[in-house]
Amino acid sequence: MHNTETKRDRFVRLAEARTNKIIDMIQLLSNCSNTSTYEYTSKDVDKIFNAIELELKEAKKKFSKVDCRKNTKFTLED
């Protein structure tokens, strides 16, 4: 953190960078939809997007100061 950087400045800097990183990762994930390169089921797709939606809801709750669950790792395996 820079000496003159305010809490707001730090939030904006980090939030923009992290949001852009998430957007980039989602765009990379969408590349997996190419059926000439990859094979997947609708169940796989549902699991992927359910996991993403759940984490998004949990992150949004943190901004509302509501208790959230612990970190989890995603896997397509049951």
C-alpha positions as CSV (number, residue, x, y, z in Angstrom):
1,M,0.0,0.0,0.0
2,H,1.3,3.4,-0.9
3,N,1.8,5.8,2.0
4,T,-0.7,8.3,0.7
5,E,-3.2,5.7,-0.5
6,T,-6.6,5.9,1.4
7,K,-8.7,3.0,2.3
8,R,-11.0,3.9,-0.6
9,D,-8.1,4.2,-3.1
10,R,-6.9,0.8,-2.0
11,F,-10.4,-0.8,-2.3
12,V,-10.8,0.6,-5.8
13,R,-7.4,-0.5,-6.9
14,L,-7.8,-4.0,-5.6
15,A,-11.5,-4.5,-6.4
16,E,-11.0,-3.4,-10.0
17,A,-8.0,-5.7,-10.5
18,R,-9.7,-8.7,-8.8
19,T,-13.0,-8.1,-10.7
20,N,-11.1,-8.0,-14.0
21,K,-9.2,-11.2,-13.1
22,I,-12.5,-12.9,-12.4
23,I,-14.0,-11.7,-15.7
24,D,-10.9,-13.0,-17.5
25,M,-11.2,-16.4,-15.8
26,I,-14.9,-16.6,-16.7
27,Q,-14.1,-15.8,-20.4
28,L,-11.4,-18.6,-20.3
29,L,-13.9,-21.0,-18.8
30,S,-16.3,-20.3,-21.6
31,N,-13.6,-21.6,-24.0
32,C,-14.4,-25.0,-22.6
33,S,-17.8,-24.9,-24.3
34,N,-16.1,-25.7,-27.6
35,T,-17.5,-29.2,-28.4
36,S,-15.0,-29.9,-31.1
37,T,-12.3,-29.8,-28.4
38,Y,-14.1,-30.8,-25.2
39,E,-16.7,-33.3,-24.1
40,Y,-19.1,-32.4,-21.2
41,T,-22.6,-33.1,-20.0
42,S,-25.3,-30.8,-19.0
43,K,-24.8,-32.1,-15.5
44,D,-21.2,-30.9,-15.7
45,V,-22.3,-27.4,-16.8
46,D,-24.9,-27.2,-14.1
47,K,-22.3,-28.2,-11.4
48,I,-19.9,-25.5,-12.7
49,F,-22.4,-22.7,-12.8
50,N,-24.0,-23.7,-9.5
51,A,-20.6,-23.6,-7.8
52,I,-19.9,-20.2,-9.4
53,E,-23.3,-18.8,-8.4
54,L,-22.9,-20.1,-4.8
55,E,-19.5,-18.4,-4.4
56,L,-20.8,-15.2,-5.9
57,K,-23.7,-15.2,-3.4
58,E,-21.3,-15.9,-0.5
59,A,-19.0,-13.1,-1.6
60,K,-21.9,-10.7,-1.9
61,K,-23.0,-11.7,1.7
62,K,-19.6,-10.7,3.0
63,F,-20.2,-7.2,1.8
64,S,-23.4,-7.2,3.9
65,K,-21.5,-8.5,6.9
66,V,-23.5,-11.8,7.0
67,D,-21.6,-14.9,8.2
68,C,-20.4,-17.1,5.3
69,R,-19.1,-20.6,4.9
70,K,-15.4,-21.5,4.7
71,N,-13.4,-21.7,1.6
72,T,-14.2,-24.7,-0.6
73,K,-12.6,-26.2,-3.7
74,F,-14.6,-27.1,-6.8
75,T,-14.5,-30.5,-8.4
76,L,-16.7,-32.2,-11.1
77,E,-16.2,-35.5,-9.4
78,D,-18.9,-36.7,-7.0
